[in-house]
Amino acid sequence: MTQLEQLVAEFAENVAAQTDSIWRGDAKTGNKHARRYIAAFGKLIAHGDAGRDALTVLFKHPRMDVRVSAAAYLLRYRTAEARTILDEAARGEGLVPFEASLVLKNWENGTWALDPG
């Protein structure tokens, strides 16, 4: 497994673990996992567009929370693909669809800033 693939796996695993922690009511553990996937993203973008491209494999991840997180972070870089994922997720109900709708709202009002480029 390449370094980029390892970072993508780390991102996905920690997004999923954060969501699972939130559902259990364990915010402390959820925050730990959030810090880990944010750090993984930072390491990915340190590789420039190659790191961003590596993360796009998560657009097809089986878990909606992982797809939505990848789309949220890649919205500036892969706008059309990311918007499709976020729009689809936002039509649902629950935590992840709510997060998707917030990302879209922030994108539209110009306050989105997860990957300034």
C-alpha positions as CSV (number, residue, x, y, z in Angstrom):
1,M,0.0,0.0,0.0
2,T,1.4,3.4,-0.9
3,Q,1.7,6.3,1.5
4,L,-1.2,8.1,-0.2
5,E,-3.4,5.0,0.0
6,Q,-2.5,4.6,3.7
7,L,-3.5,8.3,4.3
8,V,-6.8,7.7,2.5
9,A,-7.5,4.6,4.5
10,E,-6.7,6.6,7.7
11,F,-9.1,9.4,6.6
12,A,-11.9,6.9,5.9
13,E,-11.4,4.8,9.1
14,N,-11.4,7.9,11.3
15,V,-14.5,9.5,9.7
16,A,-16.4,6.2,10.2
17,A,-15.1,5.9,13.8
18,Q,-16.1,9.5,14.6
19,T,-19.6,8.9,13.3
20,D,-19.9,5.7,15.3
21,S,-18.6,7.5,18.4
22,I,-21.2,10.2,18.0
23,W,-24.0,7.6,17.7
24,R,-22.7,6.1,21.0
25,G,-22.8,9.6,22.6
26,D,-19.0,9.5,23.1
27,A,-17.9,13.0,22.0
28,K,-14.4,12.7,23.4
29,T,-13.6,9.7,21.3
30,G,-15.3,11.3,18.3
31,N,-13.2,14.4,18.6
32,K,-10.0,12.2,18.7
33,H,-11.0,10.6,15.4
34,A,-11.9,14.0,13.9
35,R,-8.4,15.2,14.7
36,R,-7.0,12.1,13.1
37,Y,-8.9,12.5,9.8
38,I,-8.2,16.2,9.6
39,A,-4.5,15.4,10.1
40,A,-4.6,12.7,7.4
41,F,-6.2,15.3,5.0
42,G,-3.4,17.8,5.8
43,K,-0.8,15.1,4.9
44,L,-2.7,14.3,1.7
45,I,-2.8,17.9,0.5
46,A,0.9,18.3,1.3
47,H,1.2,16.1,-1.8
48,G,-0.7,18.6,-3.8
49,D,-3.3,17.5,-6.3
50,A,-1.9,13.9,-6.2
51,G,-3.1,13.7,-2.6
52,R,-6.5,15.2,-3.5
53,D,-6.8,12.8,-6.4
54,A,-6.1,9.9,-4.0
55,L,-9.0,10.9,-1.8
56,T,-11.5,10.8,-4.6
57,V,-11.7,7.0,-4.3
58,L,-13.8,7.7,-1.3
59,F,-16.5,9.2,-3.5
60,K,-17.6,5.6,-4.0
61,H,-17.2,4.4,-0.4
62,P,-20.0,2.2,1.0
63,R,-20.6,4.5,4.0
64,M,-22.4,7.8,3.3
65,D,-20.5,9.6,6.1
66,V,-17.2,8.8,4.4
67,R,-18.4,9.9,1.0
68,V,-19.8,13.1,2.4
69,S,-16.6,13.9,4.3
70,A,-14.5,13.3,1.2
71,A,-16.8,15.4,-0.9
72,A,-16.8,18.2,1.7
73,Y,-13.0,18.4,1.7
74,L,-12.7,18.1,-2.1
75,L,-15.5,20.5,-3.0
76,R,-13.2,23.2,-4.4
77,Y,-11.0,20.7,-6.2
78,R,-13.7,18.4,-7.7
79,T,-16.8,20.7,-7.5
80,A,-19.2,18.9,-9.8
81,E,-18.5,15.4,-8.4
82,A,-18.5,16.6,-4.8
83,R,-21.8,18.6,-5.2
84,T,-23.5,15.5,-6.7
85,I,-22.6,13.5,-3.6
86,L,-23.5,16.3,-1.2
87,D,-26.8,17.0,-3.0
88,E,-27.8,13.3,-2.9
89,A,-26.9,13.0,0.8
90,A,-28.6,16.2,1.8
91,R,-32.0,14.8,0.5
92,G,-32.0,12.3,3.3
93,E,-32.6,12.7,7.0
94,G,-30.3,12.4,10.0
95,L,-26.9,13.6,11.0
96,V,-24.9,13.0,7.8
97,P,-27.6,14.5,5.5
98,F,-27.6,17.5,7.8
99,E,-23.8,17.8,7.5
100,A,-24.1,17.6,3.8
101,S,-26.7,20.4,3.7
102,L,-24.5,22.6,5.9
103,V,-21.5,22.1,3.6
104,L,-23.6,23.1,0.6
105,K,-25.0,26.1,2.4
106,N,-21.4,27.3,3.4
107,W,-20.3,26.7,-0.2
108,E,-23.1,28.8,-1.6
109,N,-22.7,31.6,0.8
110,G,-18.9,31.7,0.4
111,T,-17.8,30.6,3.8
112,W,-16.6,27.1,2.9
113,A,-12.9,26.8,3.6
114,L,-11.8,23.2,4.2
115,D,-9.2,23.2,1.4
116,P,-8.2,26.7,0.4
117,G,-6.0,25.4,-2.3
